[in-house]
Amino acid sequence: MSATPTVQAAPDARAQFLALLATSLHQHTFIKLVLARHVGAEVDLQRVTVKPLTIKGQASLSFVYRYKTRDITRNLALDEALTLIGELLPASFRNAHLLSLNDEVQLEFTKKGKPMLHRNAVQQAREVVTGEHDREKKRYLELSRPFLHDLGVTDKQQALIPAMSRKWKQINKFIEVFSHALSSAPLAADQPVRVADFGSGKGYLTFAIHDYLRNTLQREAQVTGVELRPDMVELCNAAAARLEHPGLKFECGDVRSVVPSAIEVMIALHACDIATDYAIHTGIRCGAAIIMCSPCCHKQIRPQMHSPGLLKPMLQYGLHLGQQAEMLTDSLRALYLEACGYETKVFEFISLEHTNKNKMILATRRREPVAAQALLEKIQALKAFYGVKEHCLETLLRADGLIPG
């Protein structure tokens, strides 16, 4: 439980905040810093997120500048990073939120420029680390894997960096889900596995699935990460070459521009709006045995929806209508997958770094075909009930003759 917050308004509140930040870095309790309420010259800049990073054994900080349409990353040594943060407060940002394993501190500046310091004490870092150690035996990957150090998850002693504990948990949960799906998929044990990971980002999960297939399972694997940002593609390809990961590569593009001819596994986590439909369509068209999606931003269906009479009192509230649109969109996706011969599950997954959505659609191709007509009739009944005229995935599947026109 958090203690009662303390609030301090004093001329040295800014200096105290910077001192607490420096202390958390030197004591290795720092998790994240967010700079918000931008007042600088760059109109499109929204916020800056700062996280710990180890580069060639040196403790550093990674600054992610979030703009409306892009992110820019800068990695700085600790001393240089602390100097920069001091320069940004309050000249460019009027709010700073520091999260460490010991406490949570917020610095904000009033309209008149007066600094206010808010501090909440939380559980000690020792308790957090102990919790992770208790679960170590259940991990699907070992912390000793070289790619984890290269990507900043572990230090040079192969110990988990405390601030990356959440990411480490995400990686292992993802591999756990994939492992169970692989065990039930219609793939021969000696069959090479081709994987396409759309929206691979910095490559945490792409490296993890390649390492799991190649090193843990000793299977032949060709894994391709697809990412729109050229700098991320360059970074990941350099890491793959440096770590000598054969069969792992990264390409610049997205689910519409990079179209594999055949794959066994299709991954698209936090694909926005109809990008999820394009990803699922790619997986089905390529005959993937496993399709893993974590959809977000359900925009296509909501404007089409009519509130059925019985549900109007409930759906008059925007939040409820949005939730209903999300549920309908993903239910239709799951049913289309079922109609195309997949066993489909929709379940809660661990939130990923760039989204608060934590739903996963997992589809595994059945060994025997299914009668699609009954499922398609259910789909049409759902669409009619809500007044939905078009669903992107249906349009794509019909165009390729994967479901009846």
MIRO-211949 format. One record per residue: residue in one letter; x, y, z of N, C-alpha, C in turn. Coordinates in steps of 0.02 Angstrom, whole numbers, padded with zeros to 5 digits, always signed. Example, Ala and Ser with C-alpha at 12.3 -4.5 7.8 and 13.67 -1.06 7.14 Angstrom:
A+00660-00284+00390+00615-00225+00390+00660-00165+00390S+00642-00112+00354+00684-00053+00357+00645+00002+00394
END
This chain:
M+00042-00060+00000+00000+00000+00000+00044+00062+00000S+00023+00113-00035+00060+00175-00036+00046+00214+00027A+00097+00249+00051+00089+00291+00109+00054+00355+00090T+00034+00395+00140+00003+00459+00127+00053+00503+00091P+00033+00534+00035+00080+00574-00003+00101+00636+00034T+00163+00656+00023+00186+00719+00050+00191+00769-00006V+00171+00830+00007+00172+00883-00043+00215+00939-00017Q+00261+00962-00059+00306+01015-00037+00311+01068-00090A+00302+01130-00069+00312+01187-00114+00369+01228-00086A+00424+01229-00121+00482+01265-00096+00527+01283-00155P+00568+01333-00148+00612+01352-00203+00658+01295-00225D+00673+01249-00179+00719+01196-00196+00683+01131-00215A+00618+01134-00228+00581+01073-00246+00610+01042-00309R+00628+01083-00357+00658+01057-00419+00724+01023-00403A+00765+01055-00362+00830+01026-00344+00821+00960-00307Q+00772+00957-00263+00759+00894-00227+00738+00839-00275F+00696+00857-00323+00674+00807-00372+00734+00779-00411L+00777+00824-00434+00836+00801-00472+00882+00760-00429A+00886+00776-00364+00928+00737-00318+00898+00667-00308L+00832+00663-00302+00799+00598-00295+00809+00556-00358L+00806+00588-00415+00818+00554-00478+00889+00525-00480A+00937+00566-00463+01007+00544-00464+01018+00486-00415T+00986+00491-00356+00993+00438-00306+00965+00372-00332S+00906+00375-00363+00875+00314-00389+00919+00282-00442L+00953+00322-00482+00997+00295-00533+01058+00262-00502H+01088+00294-00454+01148+00267-00423+01134+00206-00380Q+01072+00202-00353+01054+00145-00311+01020+00090-00352H+01015+00099-00418+00986+00050-00463+00913+00035-00446T+00877+00085-00423+00805+00077-00410+00762+00114-00460F+00794+00149-00506+00758+00188-00556+00720+00142-00604I+00656+00159-00617+00615+00121-00665+00600+00164-00726K+00573+00223-00715+00551+00263-00773+00541+00336-00752L+00553+00381-00800+00539+00452-00791+00499+00475-00851V+00445+00511-00838+00403+00539-00892+00401+00615-00885L+00420+00649-00938+00415+00722-00940+00355+00741-00982A+00309+00780-00954+00247+00796-00988+00232+00871-00981R+00173+00891-01007+00153+00962-01011+00207+01003-01047H+00217+00985-01109+00269+01017-01149+00252+01090-01163V+00301+01133-01154+00292+01205-01167+00348+01232-01211G+00386+01187-01242+00442+01208-01283+00421+01228-01353A+00471+01239-01395+00460+01265-01463+00432+01212-01510E+00446+01148-01498+00423+01095-01544+00349+01081-01532V+00308+01101-01579+00236+01098-01570+00211+01026-01564D+00239+00981-01604+00213+00912-01606+00240+00867-01550L+00288+00891-01512+00315+00850-01458+00265+00845-01401Q+00250+00784-01380+00200+00773-01328+00231+00758-01260R+00278+00713-01259+00310+00695-01195+00376+00659-01209V+00415+00650-01157+00477+00612-01161+00476+00559-01107T+00490+00498-01127+00494+00442-01079+00566+00420-01074V+00591+00415-01012+00661+00398-01000+00664+00332-00963K+00704+00285-00989+00711+00220-00957+00785+00200-00955P+00803+00156-00909+00873+00135-00904+00894+00090-00961L+00957+00093-00978+00984+00054-01033+01058+00041-01020T+01081-00018-01037+01152-00033-01031+01182-00040-01101I+01232+00000-01116+01264-00002-01181+01338-00018-01171K+01359-00076-01196+01428-00098-01190+01451-00096-01117G+01407-00118-01073+01424-00122-01002+01417-00057-00964Q+01399-00003-00998+01394+00063-00966+01321+00080-00953A+01306+00099-00892+01237+00120-00875+01220+00184-00912S+01164+00184-00945+01142+00241-00985+01068+00251-00976L+01042+00304-01007+00970+00316-01008+00947+00324-01079S+00890+00294-01094+00860+00298-01160+00802+00348-01158F+00807+00400-01199+00755+00452-01203+00713+00438-01266V+00648+00427-01256+00603+00419-01312+00560+00481-01317Y+00571+00521-01370+00532+00581-01382+00470+00563-01422R+00412+00569-01391+00350+00549-01422+00317+00610-01456Y+00315+00606-01523+00280+00657-01563+00213+00629-01585K+00174+00670-01619+00107+00648-01639+00110+00589-01687T+00160+00587-01730+00162+00535-01782+00226+00494-01781R+00271+00506-01734+00333+00468-01734+00366+00470-01665D+00414+00426-01655+00455+00426-01595+00528+00435-01615I+00565+00471-01575+00637+00478-01585+00672+00457-01521T+00723+00415-01527+00758+00388-01469+00829+00416-01466R+00849+00437-01406+00918+00458-01393+00944+00421-01332N+01003+00394-01337+01034+00359-01281+01093+00400-01255L+01093+00414-01190+01144+00457-01161+01174+00424-01099A+01238+00438-01087+01269+00417-01024+01236+00454-00966L+01242+00426-00905+01204+00452-00849+01217+00526-00835D+01280+00546-00833+01295+00616-00817+01265+00663-00869E+01273+00645-00932+01246+00687-00986+01170+00688-00983A+01140+00630-00966+01067+00626-00962+01040+00669-00906L+01073+00667-00848+01050+00708-00792+01055+00783-00807T+01107+00802-00842+01114+00872-00863+01057+00892-00909L+01041+00849-00957+00987+00864-01004+00920+00871-00968I+00906+00825-00922+00842+00827-00885+00837+00893-00846G+00892+00913-00816+00892+00976-00780+00877+01035-00825E+00902+01032-00887+00890+01086-00935+00817+01087-00958L+00786+01029-00961+00717+01025-00987+00665+01047-00935L+00684+01047-00871+00637+01065-00818+00656+01133-00788P+00614+01183-00793+00548+01184-00824+00546+01216-00893A+00604+01225-00925+00606+01262-00988+00562+01231-01041S+00561+01163-01044+00523+01129-01097+00465+01088-01071F+00468+01067-01008+00414+01027-00979+00397+01052-00910R+00333+01052-00894+00310+01077-00830+00287+01021-00782N+00296+00960-00803+00277+00903-00760+00327+00847-00770A+00350+00818-00715+00396+00762-00717+00373+00709-00667H+00369+00647-00690+00344+00593-00648+00399+00540-00643L+00426+00531-00584+00480+00483-00572+00453+00421-00537L+00466+00363-00565+00445+00300-00535+00508+00259-00520S+00515+00240-00457+00571+00198-00437+00544+00140-00395L+00587+00095-00377+00565+00038-00336+00551+00059-00264N+00571+00119-00245+00562+00142-00177+00504+00191-00169D+00495+00234-00218+00443+00284-00211+00421+00311-00279E+00371+00353-00277+00344+00385-00337+00343+00460-00324V+00376+00498-00367+00386+00569-00355+00362+00608-00416Q+00325+00661-00403+00301+00703-00458+00320+00776-00444L+00350+00806-00495+00367+00877-00493+00324+00913-00543E+00289+00964-00520+00249+01004-00566+00259+01078-00552F+00252+01116-00605+00261+01188-00600+00194+01223-00612T+00177+01270-00569+00115+01307-00577+00122+01355-00635K+00067+01389-00652+00068+01437-00707+00118+01493-00694K+00130+01507-00631+00178+01559-00613+00249+01532-00607G+00257+01467-00621+00324+01438-00620+00346+01412-00552K+00300+01407-00504+00317+01384-00437+00320+01308-00437P+00376+01278-00414+00382+01205-00414+00346+01173-00354M+00312+01118-00367+00278+01080-00314+00301+01008-00318L+00319+00980-00261+00345+00912-00258+00295+00867-00222H+00274+00813-00254+00228+00764-00224+00266+00698-00219R+00263+00666-00161+00301+00604-00153+00259+00552-00117N+00258+00491-00146+00223+00434-00117+00273+00379-00105A+00277+00354-00044+00320+00297-00029+00283+00233-00049V+00320+00185-00078+00290+00121-00098+00332+00065-00069Q+00316+00003-00089+00352-00054-00062+00426-00052-00080Q+00466-00082-00038+00538-00082-00048+00557-00125-00108A+00612-00106-00140+00635-00143-00199+00649-00216-00184R+00671-00229-00122+00689-00298-00104+00630-00345-00113E+00570-00322-00097+00510-00364-00103+00495-00378-00177V+00505-00329-00219+00492-00339-00291+00539-00390-00320V+00604-00384-00303+00654-00430-00330+00640-00501-00306T+00621-00507-00243+00607-00574-00216+00550-00607-00253G+00499-00568-00269+00442-00596-00306+00464-00624-00373E+00508-00589-00407+00532-00613-00472+00572-00677-00463H+00613-00681-00411+00654-00740-00401+00611-00801-00385D+00555-00790-00350+00512-00846-00334+00483-00879-00396R+00477-00841-00450+00448-00868-00511+00500-00889-00563E+00564-00883-00545+00617-00896-00594+00613-00965-00624K+00596-01016-00585+00596-01084-00609+00543-01096-00663K+00494-01051-00669+00441-01059-00718+00456-01025-00784R+00514-00994-00790+00530-00956-00850+00544-01002-00909Y+00525-00978-00968+00535-01016-01030+00601-00997-01063L+00632-00943-01041+00697-00923-01066+00744-00912-01006E+00808-00918-01018+00857-00907-00966+00885-00837-00971L+00898-00807-00913+00926-00740-00912+00996-00737-00943S+01027-00795-00950+01095-00797-00977+01097-00789-01053R+01039-00788-01085+01039-00783-01158+01070-00716-01180P+01118-00717-01226+01154-00656-01245+01109-00600-01271F+01056-00616-01306+01015-00562-01335+00982-00519-01281L+00971-00548-01222+00940-00509-01168+00987-00454-01144H+01051-00468-01141+01099-00417-01122+01105-00364-01176D+01107-00386-01238+01115-00339-01294+01056-00291-01299L+00996-00314-01281+00937-00273-01284+00923-00235-01219G+00968-00242-01171+00961-00203-01110+00916-00232-01057V+00901-00297-01062+00858-00328-01011+00900-00352-00952T+00961-00374-00965+01006-00396-00912+01071-00355-00914D+01108-00356-00858+01172-00321-00856+01227-00369-00878K+01289-00346-00874+01344-00387-00900+01358-00448-00857Q+01329-00449-00796+01333-00509-00754+01274-00556-00766Q+01234-00542-00817+01175-00581-00836+01121-00580-00782A+01120-00527-00744+01068-00517-00693+01014-00471-00722L+00952-00484-00703+00897-00444-00727+00902-00372-00701I+00899-00324-00746+00897-00254-00726+00828-00241-00696P+00824-00217-00634+00758-00211-00601+00706-00174-00642A+00726-00121-00676+00678-00082-00714+00650-00121-00774M+00682-00176-00792+00659-00216-00850+00620-00278-00828S+00602-00282-00764+00568-00342-00740+00500-00352-00773R+00465-00297-00787+00400-00302-00821+00409-00328-00892K+00459-00302-00927+00472-00325-00995+00492-00399-00995W+00533-00419-00947+00554-00489-00941+00493-00534-00930K+00446-00511-00890+00385-00550-00879+00344-00555-00943Q+00340-00501-00980+00303-00501-01044+00334-00550-01093I+00400-00549-01098+00434-00593-01145+00419-00666-01129N+00424-00683-01065+00413-00753-01046+00340-00774-01054K+00294-00729-01039+00223-00745-01048+00208-00757-01122F+00237-00716-01164+00228-00725-01236+00255-00793-01259I+00314-00811-01237+00343-00875-01257+00303-00933-01228E+00276-00924-01168+00233-00976-01139+00171-00988-01182V+00138-00934-01203+00079-00940-01246+00099-00972-01312F+00154-00950-01341+00176-00978-01404+00194-01052-01397S+00226-01070-01343+00246-01139-01332+00186-01186-01330H+00133-01165-01295+00073-01206-01291+00039-01211-01360A+00039-01156-01397+00009-01157-01464+00048-01203-01510L+00114-01199-01506+00157-01240-01549+00147-01314-01536S+00137-01331-01473+00129-01402-01455+00064-01432-01483S+00014-01389-01497-00049-01415-01523-00058-01401-01597A-00011-01365-01628-00017-01348-01699-00001-01408-01743P-00030-01411-01802-00018-01467-01848+00049-01459-01885L+00103-01459-01847+00170-01453-01876+00212-01512-01853A+00248-01542-01900+00292-01597-01883+00350-01572-01840A+00375-01614-01796+00428-01594-01749+00491-01572-01785D+00504-01601-01844+00565-01584-01881+00552-01533-01936Q+00493-01505-01938+00476-01457-01991+00505-01388-01975P+00539-01357-02022+00563-01288-02011+00505-01241-01998V+00516-01192-01955+00463-01146-01936+00481-01076-01962R+00437-01049-02004+00446-00981-02030+00398-00935-01993V+00426-00881-01966+00388-00835-01924+00391-00765-01953A+00335-00731-01955+00333-00660-01973+00304-00622-01913D+00342-00574-01888+00321-00533-01831+00311-00461-01855F+00249-00441-01864+00233-00375-01890+00230-00324-01832G+00263-00267-01842+00267-00217-01789+00315-00240-01735S+00375-00262-01756+00422-00294-01709+00456-00246-01662G+00454-00180-01677+00483-00131-01631+00557-00143-01619K+00577-00143-01556+00647-00154-01539+00668-00227-01543G+00620-00271-01554+00636-00341-01567+00639-00386-01506Y+00614-00364-01449+00617-00407-01389+00585-00475-01403L+00523-00474-01428+00487-00537-01438+00513-00574-01500T+00536-00537-01549+00563-00569-01610+00626-00609-01594F+00671-00577-01557+00732-00613-01535+00713-00672-01491A+00664-00661-01447+00646-00713-01399+00618-00775-01434I+00574-00765-01483+00544-00823-01516+00597-00859-01559H+00642-00821-01589+00696-00852-01627+00742-00892-01582D+00760-00863-01524+00803-00898-01477+00769-00960-01449Y+00705-00954-01435+00668-01012-01408+00665-01069-01458L+00651-01053-01520+00647-01105-01572+00715-01135-01585R+00766-01093-01594+00832-01117-01614+00870-01150-01556N+00870-01119-01498+00913-01142-01444+00878-01187-01394T+00817-01169-01375+00781-01211-01327+00753-01274-01359L+00719-01265-01417+00687-01322-01450+00732-01355-01502Q+00787-01321-01519+00833-01348-01570+00798-01361-01637R+00755-01314-01656+00719-01320-01719+00745-01271-01771E+00742-01290-01833+00760-01245-01887+00708-01190-01891A+00730-01127-01891+00682-01071-01890+00707-01014-01932Q+00661-00983-01968+00674-00922-02006+00625-00870-01979V+00650-00820-01944+00608-00771-01911+00621-00702-01942T+00568-00669-01962+00573-00602-01993+00533-00552-01952G+00567-00500-01929+00533-00445-01895+00518-00390-01946V+00458-00366-01946+00437-00313-01993+00420-00251-01953E+00452-00195-01969+00444-00134-01929+00447-00074-01976L+00404-00025-01964+00401+00035-02007+00460+00082-01996R+00488+00084-01936+00540+00133-01920+00609+00107-01943P+00640+00140-01991+00705+00117-02017+00759+00111-01963D+00758+00157-01914+00810+00155-01863+00805+00092-01820M+00742+00070-01807+00733+00008-01769+00755-00053-01810V+00740-00052-01874+00761-00107-01918+00837-00112-01919E+00870-00055-01926+00943-00054-01928+00972-00078-01862L+00943-00055-01807+00967-00075-01740+00961-00151-01731C+00903-00178-01749+00891-00250-01738+00933-00293-01784N+00941-00273-01847+00984-00311-01892+01056-00311-01869A+01078-00255-01842+01146-00251-01816+01154-00298-01756A+01104-00299-01713+01107-00344-01654+01106-00417-01676A+01064-00434-01725+01061-00503-01749+01127-00525-01778A+01160-00480-01815+01226-00497-01844+01279-00502-01790R+01276-00457-01742+01326-00456-01688+01320-00519-01645L+01259-00541-01634+01247-00599-01591+01248-00665-01629E+01257-00660-01695+01260-00719-01737+01196-00762-01729H+01140-00730-01744+01075-00764-01744+01058-00784-01815P+01078-00842-01838+01062-00863-01907+00987-00872-01915G+00961-00849-01972+00890-00857-01985+00847-00803-01954L+00878-00749-01929+00840-00693-01901+00857-00630-01940K+00805-00597-01965+00816-00534-02002+00758-00487-01990F+00769-00423-02004+00718-00372-01995+00711-00333-02060E+00649-00319-02079+00634-00283-02141+00593-00221-02125C+00601-00170-02166+00564-00108-02157+00498-00113-02196G+00442-00103-02162+00377-00107-02195+00323-00121-02144D+00265-00140-02169+00209-00158-02125+00172-00217-02155V+00115-00233-02126+00079-00293-02145+00049-00287-02216R+00044-00226-02242+00019-00218-02309+00074-00220-02362S+00133-00197-02344+00187-00192-02393+00232-00254-02394V+00237-00290-02339+00278-00350-02336+00230-00410-02335V+00229-00447-02390+00182-00502-02397+00220-00567-02407P+00229-00607-02355+00266-00670-02364+00225-00720-02405S+00260-00764-02439+00226-00814-02480+00198-00871-02437A+00235-00890-02386+00213-00944-02342+00247-00937-02274I+00208-00946-02221+00235-00943-02153+00198-00994-02110E+00230-01014-02056+00197-01058-02007+00169-01019-01948V+00199-00961-01933+00177-00921-01876+00172-00848-01897M+00114-00817-01883+00104-00746-01896+00090-00711-01830I+00129-00659-01816+00122-00621-01753+00110-00548-01770A+00061-00518-01738+00048-00446-01746+00021-00420-01680L+00064-00394-01639+00043-00369-01574+00031-00294-01577H-00022-00272-01546-00047-00203-01546-00048-00172-01616A-00073-00211-01666-00085-00182-01732-00148-00139-01729C-00142-00078-01754-00195-00028-01745-00253-00038-01794D-00313-00039-01768-00375-00040-01807-00373-00097-01859I-00384-00081-01923-00390-00133-01974-00323-00165-01991A-00268-00139-01965-00203-00173-01975-00207-00244-01946T-00246-00253-01893-00256-00321-01866-00290-00365-01917D-00339-00338-01953-00374-00377-02004-00327-00397-02061Y-00285-00351-02082-00236-00367-02134-00187-00420-02110A-00168-00416-02046-00122-00466-02019-00154-00535-02016I-00216-00538-01992-00251-00603-01989-00260-00631-02059H-00279-00588-02106-00287-00609-02175-00222-00637-02203T-00166-00604-02188-00101-00628-02210-00087-00698-02182G-00101-00706-02118-00090-00771-02087-00132-00826-02118I-00196-00812-02130-00240-00862-02161-00218-00876-02232R-00205-00823-02271-00186-00832-02341-00122-00871-02349C-00075-00861-02302-00011-00895-02305-00013-00965-02274G-00071-00984-02248-00077-01051-02218-00042-01058-02152A-00036-01004-02114-00002-01007-02049-00037-01057-02003A+00003-01095-01967-00025-01142-01918-00043-01106-01853I-00009-01050-01839-00021-01012-01778-00027-00938-01796I-00080-00906-01771-00090-00834-01781-00099-00803-01712M-00057-00753-01697-00059-00720-01631-00067-00645-01642C-00122-00618-01618-00136-00546-01627-00156-00515-01560S-00135-00453-01551-00158-00414-01493-00186-00349-01521P-00251-00348-01536-00280-00290-01572-00289-00229-01528C-00290-00171-01560-00306-00109-01524-00339-00060-01573C-00367-00007-01546-00397+00047-01585-00451+00021-01633H-00507+00000-01606-00561-00030-01645-00605+00026-01675K-00586+00051-01733-00618+00110-01761-00669+00095-01816Q-00661+00040-01852-00702+00029-01911-00775+00015-01895I-00787-00026-01845-00855-00051-01831-00898+00001-01795R-00869+00038-01749-00909+00082-01706-00954+00131-01745P-00929+00166-01797-00973+00213-01832-01031+00178-01868Q-01024+00114-01882-01077+00078-01918-01132+00052-01870M-01115+00046-01807-01159+00011-01760-01224+00049-01747H-01279+00012-01750-01343+00037-01726-01358+00003-01660S-01380+00041-01612-01395+00011-01547-01462-00025-01551P-01462-00091-01544-01526-00128-01543-01571-00101-01488G-01637-00102-01500-01684-00072-01454-01674-00091-01382L-01665-00155-01369-01657-00178-01300-01594-00151-01268L-01543-00138-01308-01478-00117-01281-01469-00041-01280K-01516-00004-01308-01508+00069-01312-01496+00102-01245P-01532+00084-01192-01518+00116-01127-01447+00106-01103M-01417+00049-01121-01349+00034-01100-01297+00067-01146L-01311+00066-01211-01262+00090-01259-01266+00165-01272Q-01311+00200-01237-01313+00272-01244-01251+00305-01214Y-01215+00267-01173-01154+00294-01142-01095+00276-01187G-01056+00327-01204-01002+00318-01252-00952+00264-01234L-00936+00260-01170-00888+00209-01148-00915+00140-01162H-00978+00128-01146-01008+00063-01156-01012+00046-01231L-01029+00096-01271-01032+00085-01343-00964+00066-01371G-00912+00099-01347-00844+00082-01368-00824+00012-01349Q-00842-00008-01287-00827-00076-01265-00865-00128-01306Q-00928-00112-01322-00968-00157-01362-00939-00164-01433A-00916-00108-01461-00886-00109-01527-00823-00151-01528E-00783-00144-01475-00722-00185-01470-00739-00259-01465M-00787-00275-01423-00806-00345-01415-00834-00374-01480L-00876-00335-01514-00905-00358-01577-00851-00368-01630T-00806-00319-01636-00752-00323-01686-00710-00386-01678D-00688-00398-01616-00644-00455-01604-00682-00521-01605S-00746-00520-01587-00786-00582-01593-00793-00602-01666L-00805-00553-01709-00811-00567-01780-00744-00594-01807R-00689-00564-01786-00624-00589-01807-00614-00661-01787A-00631-00677-01724-00623-00745-01700-00667-00793-01739L-00728-00772-01755-00774-00816-01792-00750-00826-01864Y-00723-00773-01895-00696-00782-01963-00638-00831-01962L-00596-00827-01911-00541-00875-01904-00568-00946-01896E-00620-00953-01855-00651-01019-01847-00677-01045-01914A-00709-01000-01952-00738-01020-02017-00684-01040-02066C-00623-01014-02056-00567-01031-02101-00527-01090-02076G-00553-01125-02025-00521-01187-02004-00474-01181-01945Y-00482-01130-01904-00439-01120-01846-00478-01131-01781E-00444-01157-01731-00470-01157-01663-00446-01092-01631T-00493-01052-01608-00476-00984-01587-00493-00972-01514K-00447-00936-01481-00457-00916-01412-00448-00840-01407V-00487-00809-01365-00480-00737-01350-00472-00731-01275F-00416-00703-01253-00402-00702-01182-00360-00641-01163E-00355-00630-01098-00317-00573-01073-00243-00589-01072F-00205-00543-01098-00133-00550-01101-00101-00493-01062I-00037-00499-01047-00002-00445-01012+00003-00384-01056S-00010-00325-01028-00007-00263-01067+00063-00255-01097L+00064-00235-01160+00128-00223-01194+00150-00151-01185E+00212-00139-01201+00243-00076-01182+00208-00014-01209H+00183-00017-01272+00157+00043-01303+00081+00044-01306T+00046+00004-01266-00026+00004-01267-00053-00020-01201N-00113+00004-01182-00145-00022-01122-00193-00079-01138K-00194-00099-01201-00236-00156-01220-00200-00221-01201N-00236-00269-01176-00203-00331-01157-00243-00392-01179K-00278-00386-01234-00316-00442-01262-00275-00476-01316M-00277-00542-01317-00244-00579-01370-00294-00624-01405I-00290-00626-01471-00326-00674-01512-00275-00726-01535L-00284-00787-01514-00238-00842-01531-00276-00893-01572A-00251-00907-01631-00284-00955-01676-00234-01009-01696T-00254-01071-01689-00214-01128-01709-00252-01168-01761R-00220-01181-01818-00255-01215-01872-00275-01286-01852R-00337-01303-01865-00362-01370-01849-00332-01422-01897R-00327-01482-01873-00302-01536-01915-00354-01559-01965E-00418-01551-01948-00472-01570-01992-00514-01509-02010P-00539-01505-02071-00580-01447-02090-00646-01444-02051V-00676-01385-02049-00739-01375-02014-00793-01354-02064A-00855-01363-02044-00911-01339-02085-00918-01264-02074A-00900-01225-02124-00897-01153-02115-00966-01120-02119Q-01014-01151-02153-01076-01117-02167-01113-01095-02103A-01116-01139-02054-01151-01122-01992-01118-01063-01957L-01052-01060-01959-01016-01004-01928-01029-00939-01966L-01030-00943-02032-01042-00884-02072-01113-00857-02061E-01160-00902-02049-01228-00880-02034-01231-00844-01967K-01193-00868-01918-01190-00833-01854-01160-00764-01862I-01109-00759-01904-01077-00695-01917-01127-00646-01947Q-01164-00669-01997-01212-00625-02030-01267-00603-01981A-01287-00648-01936-01338-00631-01887-01312-00577-01839L-01250-00583-01818-01221-00532-01774-01217-00464-01810K-01195-00466-01872-01189-00403-01910-01257-00370-01919A-01308-00411-01934-01375-00384-01943-01402-00355-01878F-01388-00388-01822-01413-00366-01757-01388-00296-01740Y-01324-00283-01758-01294-00218-01742-01292-00170-01802G-01318-00192-01859-01319-00148-01917-01252-00138-01951V-01207-00186-01943-01140-00181-01973-01143-00202-02046K-01120-00159-02090-01120-00174-02161-01054-00202-02186E-00999-00180-02156-00934-00200-02182-00886-00215-02125H-00849-00269-02134-00794-00286-02088-00733-00299-02131C-00678-00266-02117-00619-00268-02160-00595-00339-02172L-00593-00380-02120-00568-00448-02128-00612-00487-02176E-00678-00479-02170-00724-00513-02215-00711-00493-02287T-00702-00428-02299-00689-00403-02366-00626-00435-02396L-00574-00438-02356-00510-00467-02379-00517-00542-02393L-00552-00577-02349-00560-00649-02358-00602-00665-02419R-00655-00626-02429-00698-00638-02488-00660-00623-02553A-00620-00571-02553-00583-00552-02613-00535-00608-02635D-00509-00645-02587-00463-00699-02603-00497-00767-02608G-00563-00768-02601-00600-00830-02605-00590-00876-02546L-00568-00848-02490-00556-00889-02430-00620-00904-02392I-00672-00863-02404-00739-00879-02380-00786-00865-02439P-00844-00896-02440-00890-00887-02497-00909-00814-02507G-00916-00793-02570-00934-00724-02585-01008-00711-02580
END
